[in-house]
Each structure stands twice: as structure tokens, then as C-alpha cells.
Amino acid sequence: MDNKYCRIFLGSRRGEISFARNYIGRKIFRPYSIEHNNKYYVSLN
């Protein structure tokens, strides 16, 4: 997933995870990580 999606929820890990679930999580359920500000947020892709 592109970093531009992460920027929508700056500083909000829960927001990023929730956004990923709503945006694309319904299609493919597979763990992956988002690199943002040197941190990895685990979401569903």
C-alpha cells in the first residue's frame, strides 16, 4: 500500500488499520506491514 494512504491518519495507528480494513481488507485477507515514520503498522490487505 502506498504511503499516501498512511498520511490520511497521521499518528493514528488504529485509524490506519481501520482504513486499510475498510478500503481493501474485504477483498484479500493477508497480513502486511506499512512503513511510515520508521514504524511498521500491521494491517489487512
C-alpha distances in whole Angstrom, upper triangle without the diagonal:
4,7,8,7,9,12,13,14,15,17,16,15,16,15,11,12,14,11,9,12,13,11,10,11,15,14,13,14,12,12,9,9,7,9,11,15,15,14,12,11,11,10,10,8
4,5,6,7,10,11,13,14,16,16,15,17,15,12,14,16,13,11,15,15,13,12,15,18,17,16,17,16,15,12,11,8,9,10,13,15,14,13,13,14,13,14,12
4,5,5,7,9,11,11,13,14,13,16,14,11,13,15,13,12,16,17,14,15,16,20,20,19,20,18,17,13,11,8,8,7,10,12,12,12,11,14,13,15,14
4,5,5,7,10,10,13,14,14,16,14,11,14,15,12,12,16,16,13,15,17,20,20,20,21,20,19,16,14,11,11,10,12,15,15,15,14,16,15,17,15
4,5,6,8,10,13,12,12,13,11,8,11,12,8,8,12,12,10,11,14,16,17,17,18,18,17,14,13,10,11,10,13,16,15,14,12,14,12,13,13
4,5,6,7,9,9,9,11,9,6,9,11,9,9,13,14,12,14,15,18,19,19,19,18,16,13,11,8,9,7,10,12,11,11,9,12,11,13,13
4,5,5,9,10,11,13,10,9,12,14,11,12,16,16,14,16,18,21,22,22,22,22,20,17,15,11,11,8,10,13,13,14,13,15,15,17,17
4,6,9,9,11,12,9,8,11,12,9,11,14,14,12,15,17,19,21,21,22,22,20,18,16,13,14,12,13,17,16,16,14,16,15,17,17
4,6,5,8,9,6,6,9,10,8,11,13,14,13,16,17,20,21,22,21,21,19,17,15,12,13,11,12,15,14,14,12,14,13,16,17
4,5,8,10,9,8,12,13,12,14,17,17,17,19,20,23,24,24,24,23,21,19,16,13,12,9,10,13,12,13,12,15,15,18,19
4,6,9,9,9,12,13,13,15,17,18,19,21,21,24,26,25,24,23,20,19,16,13,13,10,9,12,11,12,11,14,15,18,20
4,5,5,6,9,10,10,12,14,15,16,18,18,21,23,23,21,21,19,17,15,13,14,11,12,14,12,12,10,13,13,16,18
4,5,5,6,9,10,11,12,14,15,17,16,19,21,20,19,18,15,14,12,10,12,10,12,13,10,10,7,9,10,13,15
4,5,5,6,8,10,11,12,14,16,14,17,20,19,17,17,15,15,14,13,15,14,15,17,14,13,9,10,10,12,15
4,6,5,6,9,10,10,12,14,14,16,19,19,18,18,16,16,14,13,15,13,15,17,15,14,11,12,10,13,15
4,5,5,6,9,10,10,12,12,15,17,17,16,16,14,13,11,9,12,10,13,15,12,11,8,9,8,10,12
4,5,5,6,9,10,11,9,13,15,14,13,13,11,11,10,10,13,13,15,16,13,11,7,7,5,7,10
4,5,5,6,8,10,9,12,14,15,13,14,14,14,14,13,16,16,18,20,17,15,11,11,8,9,11
4,5,5,6,8,9,11,14,14,14,15,14,14,14,12,15,15,18,19,17,15,12,12,9,10,11
4,6,5,6,6,9,11,11,11,11,11,10,11,10,14,14,17,19,16,14,10,10,6,6,7
4,6,6,4,7,9,10,9,11,11,12,13,13,17,17,21,22,19,16,13,11,7,6,7
4,6,6,7,10,11,12,14,14,15,16,16,19,19,22,24,21,19,16,14,11,9,10
4,6,8,9,11,12,14,14,14,15,14,18,18,21,23,21,19,16,15,11,10,9
4,5,6,7,9,10,12,12,14,14,17,18,22,23,21,18,15,14,10,8,6
4,6,6,6,8,10,11,13,14,18,19,22,23,20,17,14,12,8,5,5
4,6,7,10,13,14,17,18,21,23,26,27,24,21,18,16,12,9,8
4,7,10,13,14,17,18,21,23,27,27,25,22,19,17,13,10,8
4,6,9,11,14,16,19,22,25,25,23,19,17,14,11,8,6
4,7,10,13,15,19,21,25,24,21,18,15,12,9,6,6
4,6,10,13,16,19,22,22,19,15,14,10,8,6,5
4,7,10,13,16,19,18,16,12,10,7,6,5,6
4,7,10,13,16,15,13,9,8,6,6,6,7
4,6,9,13,12,9,6,5,5,6,9,9
4,6,10,10,8,5,5,7,8,10,10
4,7,6,6,5,7,9,11,14,14
4,5,5,6,8,11,13,16,16
4,5,8,10,14,16,19,20
4,7,10,13,16,19,20
4,7,10,13,16,18
4,6,9,13,14
4,6,10,12
4,7,10
4,7
4
